[in-house]
Amino acid sequence: MGTLVLDVETASPFEEPPDNTNDTQYFEFFSVSLAYADELNGTPETEVLFRRGDWGDQYTIDLYERLFEWCDRRSVDRLLTYNGTWFDGTHLLTWARDIDDSADRNFLARTETLFENHVDVALAAADEY
């Protein structure tokens, strides 16, 4: 069993978000950085997956499919993010719900499974420092 580290990058191609907002309507899924290690002292496997087209749903679906394919090839028992509780998780879950509603996918359940054993290191860093 191993640790997955995930970081989502977004773009705001249609409208600049207001200051201090986290409303998914302003953000589009652009890329996801992934790292995986079986052991914390081991060298992680890494990958950056980029969107392969415009802002259409089919390219968001493609990015999710590649994310899940990458994760499915590893034995993930813990997910680490930095600020994933507020940002990454919020948006990944919202986009997945929207896709499931419009394209009959099962992305929401798969995303929830990724976040079952989630540790947001930003919260730990804030407590420590």
MODELLER restraints for C-alpha pairs under 7 A, 6 or more apart:
rsr = mdl.restraints
at = mdl.atoms
rsr.add(forms.Gaussian(group=physical.xy_distance, feature=features.Distance(at['CA:1:A'], at['CA:38:A']), mean=5.94, stdev=0.5))
rsr.add(forms.Gaussian(group=physical.xy_distance, feature=features.Distance(at['CA:1:A'], at['CA:75:A']), mean=5.02, stdev=0.5))
rsr.add(forms.Gaussian(group=physical.xy_distance, feature=features.Distance(at['CA:1:A'], at['CA:76:A']), mean=5.74, stdev=0.5))
rsr.add(forms.Gaussian(group=physical.xy_distance, feature=features.Distance(at['CA:1:A'], at['CA:77:A']), mean=5.64, stdev=0.5))
rsr.add(forms.Gaussian(group=physical.xy_distance, feature=features.Distance(at['CA:2:A'], at['CA:36:A']), mean=6.87, stdev=0.5))
rsr.add(forms.Gaussian(group=physical.xy_distance, feature=features.Distance(at['CA:2:A'], at['CA:37:A']), mean=5.54, stdev=0.5))
rsr.add(forms.Gaussian(group=physical.xy_distance, feature=features.Distance(at['CA:2:A'], at['CA:38:A']), mean=4.08, stdev=0.5))
rsr.add(forms.Gaussian(group=physical.xy_distance, feature=features.Distance(at['CA:2:A'], at['CA:39:A']), mean=6.36, stdev=0.5))
rsr.add(forms.Gaussian(group=physical.xy_distance, feature=features.Distance(at['CA:2:A'], at['CA:75:A']), mean=5.87, stdev=0.5))
rsr.add(forms.Gaussian(group=physical.xy_distance, feature=features.Distance(at['CA:2:A'], at['CA:76:A']), mean=4.94, stdev=0.5))
rsr.add(forms.Gaussian(group=physical.xy_distance, feature=features.Distance(at['CA:2:A'], at['CA:77:A']), mean=5.58, stdev=0.5))
rsr.add(forms.Gaussian(group=physical.xy_distance, feature=features.Distance(at['CA:2:A'], at['CA:78:A']), mean=6.59, stdev=0.5))
rsr.add(forms.Gaussian(group=physical.xy_distance, feature=features.Distance(at['CA:3:A'], at['CA:36:A']), mean=5.58, stdev=0.5))
rsr.add(forms.Gaussian(group=physical.xy_distance, feature=features.Distance(at['CA:3:A'], at['CA:37:A']), mean=5.48, stdev=0.5))
rsr.add(forms.Gaussian(group=physical.xy_distance, feature=features.Distance(at['CA:3:A'], at['CA:38:A']), mean=6.40, stdev=0.5))
rsr.add(forms.Gaussian(group=physical.xy_distance, feature=features.Distance(at['CA:3:A'], at['CA:76:A']), mean=5.74, stdev=0.5))
rsr.add(forms.Gaussian(group=physical.xy_distance, feature=features.Distance(at['CA:3:A'], at['CA:77:A']), mean=6.20, stdev=0.5))
rsr.add(forms.Gaussian(group=physical.xy_distance, feature=features.Distance(at['CA:3:A'], at['CA:78:A']), mean=4.88, stdev=0.5))
rsr.add(forms.Gaussian(group=physical.xy_distance, feature=features.Distance(at['CA:3:A'], at['CA:79:A']), mean=5.87, stdev=0.5))
rsr.add(forms.Gaussian(group=physical.xy_distance, feature=features.Distance(at['CA:4:A'], at['CA:34:A']), mean=6.97, stdev=0.5))
rsr.add(forms.Gaussian(group=physical.xy_distance, feature=features.Distance(at['CA:4:A'], at['CA:35:A']), mean=5.70, stdev=0.5))
rsr.add(forms.Gaussian(group=physical.xy_distance, feature=features.Distance(at['CA:4:A'], at['CA:36:A']), mean=4.53, stdev=0.5))
rsr.add(forms.Gaussian(group=physical.xy_distance, feature=features.Distance(at['CA:4:A'], at['CA:37:A']), mean=6.85, stdev=0.5))
rsr.add(forms.Gaussian(group=physical.xy_distance, feature=features.Distance(at['CA:4:A'], at['CA:76:A']), mean=6.16, stdev=0.5))
rsr.add(forms.Gaussian(group=physical.xy_distance, feature=features.Distance(at['CA:4:A'], at['CA:78:A']), mean=6.16, stdev=0.5))
rsr.add(forms.Gaussian(group=physical.xy_distance, feature=features.Distance(at['CA:4:A'], at['CA:79:A']), mean=4.80, stdev=0.5))
rsr.add(forms.Gaussian(group=physical.xy_distance, feature=features.Distance(at['CA:4:A'], at['CA:80:A']), mean=6.17, stdev=0.5))
rsr.add(forms.Gaussian(group=physical.xy_distance, feature=features.Distance(at['CA:5:A'], at['CA:34:A']), mean=5.63, stdev=0.5))
rsr.add(forms.Gaussian(group=physical.xy_distance, feature=features.Distance(at['CA:5:A'], at['CA:35:A']), mean=5.00, stdev=0.5))
rsr.add(forms.Gaussian(group=physical.xy_distance, feature=features.Distance(at['CA:5:A'], at['CA:36:A']), mean=6.29, stdev=0.5))
rsr.add(forms.Gaussian(group=physical.xy_distance, feature=features.Distance(at['CA:5:A'], at['CA:79:A']), mean=5.74, stdev=0.5))
rsr.add(forms.Gaussian(group=physical.xy_distance, feature=features.Distance(at['CA:5:A'], at['CA:80:A']), mean=4.69, stdev=0.5))
rsr.add(forms.Gaussian(group=physical.xy_distance, feature=features.Distance(at['CA:5:A'], at['CA:81:A']), mean=5.90, stdev=0.5))
rsr.add(forms.Gaussian(group=physical.xy_distance, feature=features.Distance(at['CA:6:A'], at['CA:32:A']), mean=6.87, stdev=0.5))
rsr.add(forms.Gaussian(group=physical.xy_distance, feature=features.Distance(at['CA:6:A'], at['CA:33:A']), mean=5.67, stdev=0.5))
rsr.add(forms.Gaussian(group=physical.xy_distance, feature=features.Distance(at['CA:6:A'], at['CA:34:A']), mean=4.82, stdev=0.5))
rsr.add(forms.Gaussian(group=physical.xy_distance, feature=features.Distance(at['CA:6:A'], at['CA:35:A']), mean=6.70, stdev=0.5))
rsr.add(forms.Gaussian(group=physical.xy_distance, feature=features.Distance(at['CA:6:A'], at['CA:80:A']), mean=6.48, stdev=0.5))
rsr.add(forms.Gaussian(group=physical.xy_distance, feature=features.Distance(at['CA:6:A'], at['CA:81:A']), mean=5.59, stdev=0.5))
rsr.add(forms.Gaussian(group=physical.xy_distance, feature=features.Distance(at['CA:7:A'], at['CA:32:A']), mean=5.60, stdev=0.5))
rsr.add(forms.Gaussian(group=physical.xy_distance, feature=features.Distance(at['CA:7:A'], at['CA:33:A']), mean=5.11, stdev=0.5))
rsr.add(forms.Gaussian(group=physical.xy_distance, feature=features.Distance(at['CA:7:A'], at['CA:34:A']), mean=6.75, stdev=0.5))
rsr.add(forms.Gaussian(group=physical.xy_distance, feature=features.Distance(at['CA:7:A'], at['CA:81:A']), mean=6.32, stdev=0.5))
rsr.add(forms.Gaussian(group=physical.xy_distance, feature=features.Distance(at['CA:7:A'], at['CA:88:A']), mean=6.79, stdev=0.5))
rsr.add(forms.Gaussian(group=physical.xy_distance, feature=features.Distance(at['CA:8:A'], at['CA:31:A']), mean=5.97, stdev=0.5))
rsr.add(forms.Gaussian(group=physical.xy_distance, feature=features.Distance(at['CA:8:A'], at['CA:32:A']), mean=4.47, stdev=0.5))
rsr.add(forms.Gaussian(group=physical.xy_distance, feature=features.Distance(at['CA:8:A'], at['CA:33:A']), mean=6.46, stdev=0.5))
rsr.add(forms.Gaussian(group=physical.xy_distance, feature=features.Distance(at['CA:8:A'], at['CA:88:A']), mean=5.67, stdev=0.5))
rsr.add(forms.Gaussian(group=physical.xy_distance, feature=features.Distance(at['CA:9:A'], at['CA:29:A']), mean=6.63, stdev=0.5))
rsr.add(forms.Gaussian(group=physical.xy_distance, feature=features.Distance(at['CA:9:A'], at['CA:30:A']), mean=5.62, stdev=0.5))
rsr.add(forms.Gaussian(group=physical.xy_distance, feature=features.Distance(at['CA:9:A'], at['CA:31:A']), mean=5.12, stdev=0.5))
rsr.add(forms.Gaussian(group=physical.xy_distance, feature=features.Distance(at['CA:9:A'], at['CA:32:A']), mean=6.00, stdev=0.5))
rsr.add(forms.Gaussian(group=physical.xy_distance, feature=features.Distance(at['CA:10:A'], at['CA:27:A']), mean=5.88, stdev=0.5))
rsr.add(forms.Gaussian(group=physical.xy_distance, feature=features.Distance(at['CA:10:A'], at['CA:28:A']), mean=5.35, stdev=0.5))
rsr.add(forms.Gaussian(group=physical.xy_distance, feature=features.Distance(at['CA:10:A'], at['CA:29:A']), mean=4.93, stdev=0.5))
rsr.add(forms.Gaussian(group=physical.xy_distance, feature=features.Distance(at['CA:10:A'], at['CA:30:A']), mean=4.83, stdev=0.5))
rsr.add(forms.Gaussian(group=physical.xy_distance, feature=features.Distance(at['CA:10:A'], at['CA:31:A']), mean=6.80, stdev=0.5))
rsr.add(forms.Gaussian(group=physical.xy_distance, feature=features.Distance(at['CA:11:A'], at['CA:27:A']), mean=5.62, stdev=0.5))
rsr.add(forms.Gaussian(group=physical.xy_distance, feature=features.Distance(at['CA:11:A'], at['CA:28:A']), mean=5.27, stdev=0.5))
rsr.add(forms.Gaussian(group=physical.xy_distance, feature=features.Distance(at['CA:11:A'], at['CA:29:A']), mean=6.81, stdev=0.5))
rsr.add(forms.Gaussian(group=physical.xy_distance, feature=features.Distance(at['CA:11:A'], at['CA:30:A']), mean=6.11, stdev=0.5))
rsr.add(forms.Gaussian(group=physical.xy_distance, feature=features.Distance(at['CA:12:A'], at['CA:26:A']), mean=5.72, stdev=0.5))
rsr.add(forms.Gaussian(group=physical.xy_distance, feature=features.Distance(at['CA:12:A'], at['CA:27:A']), mean=4.91, stdev=0.5))
rsr.add(forms.Gaussian(group=physical.xy_distance, feature=features.Distance(at['CA:12:A'], at['CA:28:A']), mean=6.15, stdev=0.5))
rsr.add(forms.Gaussian(group=physical.xy_distance, feature=features.Distance(at['CA:15:A'], at['CA:26:A']), mean=6.20, stdev=0.5))
rsr.add(forms.Gaussian(group=physical.xy_distance, feature=features.Distance(at['CA:16:A'], at['CA:26:A']), mean=6.78, stdev=0.5))
rsr.add(forms.Gaussian(group=physical.xy_distance, feature=features.Distance(at['CA:17:A'], at['CA:26:A']), mean=5.47, stdev=0.5))
rsr.add(forms.Gaussian(group=physical.xy_distance, feature=features.Distance(at['CA:22:A'], at['CA:87:A']), mean=6.93, stdev=0.5))
rsr.add(forms.Gaussian(group=physical.xy_distance, feature=features.Distance(at['CA:24:A'], at['CA:91:A']), mean=5.76, stdev=0.5))
rsr.add(forms.Gaussian(group=physical.xy_distance, feature=features.Distance(at['CA:29:A'], at['CA:60:A']), mean=6.62, stdev=0.5))
rsr.add(forms.Gaussian(group=physical.xy_distance, feature=features.Distance(at['CA:30:A'], at['CA:50:A']), mean=6.19, stdev=0.5))
rsr.add(forms.Gaussian(group=physical.xy_distance, feature=features.Distance(at['CA:30:A'], at['CA:51:A']), mean=5.33, stdev=0.5))
rsr.add(forms.Gaussian(group=physical.xy_distance, feature=features.Distance(at['CA:31:A'], at['CA:49:A']), mean=5.47, stdev=0.5))
rsr.add(forms.Gaussian(group=physical.xy_distance, feature=features.Distance(at['CA:31:A'], at['CA:50:A']), mean=4.38, stdev=0.5))
rsr.add(forms.Gaussian(group=physical.xy_distance, feature=features.Distance(at['CA:31:A'], at['CA:51:A']), mean=5.84, stdev=0.5))
rsr.add(forms.Gaussian(group=physical.xy_distance, feature=features.Distance(at['CA:32:A'], at['CA:48:A']), mean=5.79, stdev=0.5))
rsr.add(forms.Gaussian(group=physical.xy_distance, feature=features.Distance(at['CA:32:A'], at['CA:49:A']), mean=5.36, stdev=0.5))
rsr.add(forms.Gaussian(group=physical.xy_distance, feature=features.Distance(at['CA:32:A'], at['CA:50:A']), mean=6.75, stdev=0.5))
rsr.add(forms.Gaussian(group=physical.xy_distance, feature=features.Distance(at['CA:33:A'], at['CA:47:A']), mean=5.98, stdev=0.5))
rsr.add(forms.Gaussian(group=physical.xy_distance, feature=features.Distance(at['CA:33:A'], at['CA:48:A']), mean=4.35, stdev=0.5))
rsr.add(forms.Gaussian(group=physical.xy_distance, feature=features.Distance(at['CA:33:A'], at['CA:49:A']), mean=6.40, stdev=0.5))
rsr.add(forms.Gaussian(group=physical.xy_distance, feature=features.Distance(at['CA:34:A'], at['CA:46:A']), mean=5.56, stdev=0.5))
rsr.add(forms.Gaussian(group=physical.xy_distance, feature=features.Distance(at['CA:34:A'], at['CA:47:A']), mean=5.22, stdev=0.5))
rsr.add(forms.Gaussian(group=physical.xy_distance, feature=features.Distance(at['CA:34:A'], at['CA:48:A']), mean=6.11, stdev=0.5))
rsr.add(forms.Gaussian(group=physical.xy_distance, feature=features.Distance(at['CA:35:A'], at['CA:44:A']), mean=5.87, stdev=0.5))
rsr.add(forms.Gaussian(group=physical.xy_distance, feature=features.Distance(at['CA:35:A'], at['CA:45:A']), mean=5.45, stdev=0.5))
rsr.add(forms.Gaussian(group=physical.xy_distance, feature=features.Distance(at['CA:35:A'], at['CA:46:A']), mean=4.30, stdev=0.5))
rsr.add(forms.Gaussian(group=physical.xy_distance, feature=features.Distance(at['CA:35:A'], at['CA:47:A']), mean=6.51, stdev=0.5))
rsr.add(forms.Gaussian(group=physical.xy_distance, feature=features.Distance(at['CA:36:A'], at['CA:44:A']), mean=5.09, stdev=0.5))
rsr.add(forms.Gaussian(group=physical.xy_distance, feature=features.Distance(at['CA:36:A'], at['CA:45:A']), mean=5.17, stdev=0.5))
rsr.add(forms.Gaussian(group=physical.xy_distance, feature=features.Distance(at['CA:36:A'], at['CA:46:A']), mean=6.52, stdev=0.5))
rsr.add(forms.Gaussian(group=physical.xy_distance, feature=features.Distance(at['CA:37:A'], at['CA:43:A']), mean=6.58, stdev=0.5))
rsr.add(forms.Gaussian(group=physical.xy_distance, feature=features.Distance(at['CA:37:A'], at['CA:44:A']), mean=4.49, stdev=0.5))
rsr.add(forms.Gaussian(group=physical.xy_distance, feature=features.Distance(at['CA:37:A'], at['CA:45:A']), mean=6.43, stdev=0.5))
rsr.add(forms.Gaussian(group=physical.xy_distance, feature=features.Distance(at['CA:51:A'], at['CA:59:A']), mean=6.30, stdev=0.5))
rsr.add(forms.Gaussian(group=physical.xy_distance, feature=features.Distance(at['CA:51:A'], at['CA:63:A']), mean=5.95, stdev=0.5))
rsr.add(forms.Gaussian(group=physical.xy_distance, feature=features.Distance(at['CA:52:A'], at['CA:59:A']), mean=6.21, stdev=0.5))
rsr.add(forms.Gaussian(group=physical.xy_distance, feature=features.Distance(at['CA:53:A'], at['CA:59:A']), mean=5.81, stdev=0.5))
rsr.add(forms.Gaussian(group=physical.xy_distance, feature=features.Distance(at['CA:77:A'], at['CA:117:A']), mean=6.78, stdev=0.5))
rsr.add(forms.Gaussian(group=physical.xy_distance, feature=features.Distance(at['CA:78:A'], at['CA:117:A']), mean=5.03, stdev=0.5))
rsr.add(forms.Gaussian(group=physical.xy_distance, feature=features.Distance(at['CA:78:A'], at['CA:118:A']), mean=6.05, stdev=0.5))
rsr.add(forms.Gaussian(group=physical.xy_distance, feature=features.Distance(at['CA:79:A'], at['CA:114:A']), mean=6.86, stdev=0.5))
rsr.add(forms.Gaussian(group=physical.xy_distance, feature=features.Distance(at['CA:79:A'], at['CA:115:A']), mean=6.52, stdev=0.5))
rsr.add(forms.Gaussian(group=physical.xy_distance, feature=features.Distance(at['CA:79:A'], at['CA:117:A']), mean=6.02, stdev=0.5))
rsr.add(forms.Gaussian(group=physical.xy_distance, feature=features.Distance(at['CA:79:A'], at['CA:118:A']), mean=4.66, stdev=0.5))
rsr.add(forms.Gaussian(group=physical.xy_distance, feature=features.Distance(at['CA:79:A'], at['CA:119:A']), mean=6.14, stdev=0.5))
rsr.add(forms.Gaussian(group=physical.xy_distance, feature=features.Distance(at['CA:80:A'], at['CA:118:A']), mean=5.90, stdev=0.5))
rsr.add(forms.Gaussian(group=physical.xy_distance, feature=features.Distance(at['CA:80:A'], at['CA:119:A']), mean=4.97, stdev=0.5))
rsr.add(forms.Gaussian(group=physical.xy_distance, feature=features.Distance(at['CA:80:A'], at['CA:120:A']), mean=5.87, stdev=0.5))
rsr.add(forms.Gaussian(group=physical.xy_distance, feature=features.Distance(at['CA:80:A'], at['CA:121:A']), mean=6.76, stdev=0.5))
rsr.add(forms.Gaussian(group=physical.xy_distance, feature=features.Distance(at['CA:81:A'], at['CA:119:A']), mean=6.53, stdev=0.5))
rsr.add(forms.Gaussian(group=physical.xy_distance, feature=features.Distance(at['CA:81:A'], at['CA:120:A']), mean=5.00, stdev=0.5))
rsr.add(forms.Gaussian(group=physical.xy_distance, feature=features.Distance(at['CA:81:A'], at['CA:121:A']), mean=6.14, stdev=0.5))
rsr.add(forms.Gaussian(group=physical.xy_distance, feature=features.Distance(at['CA:82:A'], at['CA:120:A']), mean=5.47, stdev=0.5))
rsr.add(forms.Gaussian(group=physical.xy_distance, feature=features.Distance(at['CA:82:A'], at['CA:121:A']), mean=5.21, stdev=0.5))
rsr.add(forms.Gaussian(group=physical.xy_distance, feature=features.Distance(at['CA:82:A'], at['CA:122:A']), mean=4.99, stdev=0.5))
rsr.add(forms.Gaussian(group=physical.xy_distance, feature=features.Distance(at['CA:83:A'], at['CA:120:A']), mean=5.93, stdev=0.5))
rsr.add(forms.Gaussian(group=physical.xy_distance, feature=features.Distance(at['CA:83:A'], at['CA:122:A']), mean=5.23, stdev=0.5))
rsr.add(forms.Gaussian(group=physical.xy_distance, feature=features.Distance(at['CA:84:A'], at['CA:120:A']), mean=5.80, stdev=0.5))
rsr.add(forms.Gaussian(group=physical.xy_distance, feature=features.Distance(at['CA:85:A'], at['CA:120:A']), mean=6.29, stdev=0.5))
rsr.add(forms.Gaussian(group=physical.xy_distance, feature=features.Distance(at['CA:93:A'], at['CA:108:A']), mean=6.05, stdev=0.5))
rsr.add(forms.Gaussian(group=physical.xy_distance, feature=features.Distance(at['CA:93:A'], at['CA:111:A']), mean=6.35, stdev=0.5))
rsr.add(forms.Gaussian(group=physical.xy_distance, feature=features.Distance(at['CA:96:A'], at['CA:107:A']), mean=5.04, stdev=0.5))
rsr.add(forms.Gaussian(group=physical.xy_distance, feature=features.Distance(at['CA:96:A'], at['CA:108:A']), mean=4.76, stdev=0.5))
rsr.add(forms.Gaussian(group=physical.xy_distance, feature=features.Distance(at['CA:97:A'], at['CA:108:A']), mean=5.32, stdev=0.5))
rsr.add(forms.Gaussian(group=physical.xy_distance, feature=features.Distance(at['CA:99:A'], at['CA:105:A']), mean=6.69, stdev=0.5))
rsr.add(forms.Gaussian(group=physical.xy_distance, feature=features.Distance(at['CA:100:A'], at['CA:106:A']), mean=5.99, stdev=0.5))
rsr.add(forms.Gaussian(group=physical.xy_distance, feature=features.Distance(at['CA:100:A'], at['CA:107:A']), mean=6.33, stdev=0.5))
rsr.add(forms.Gaussian(group=physical.xy_distance, feature=features.Distance(at['CA:100:A'], at['CA:108:A']), mean=6.87, stdev=0.5))
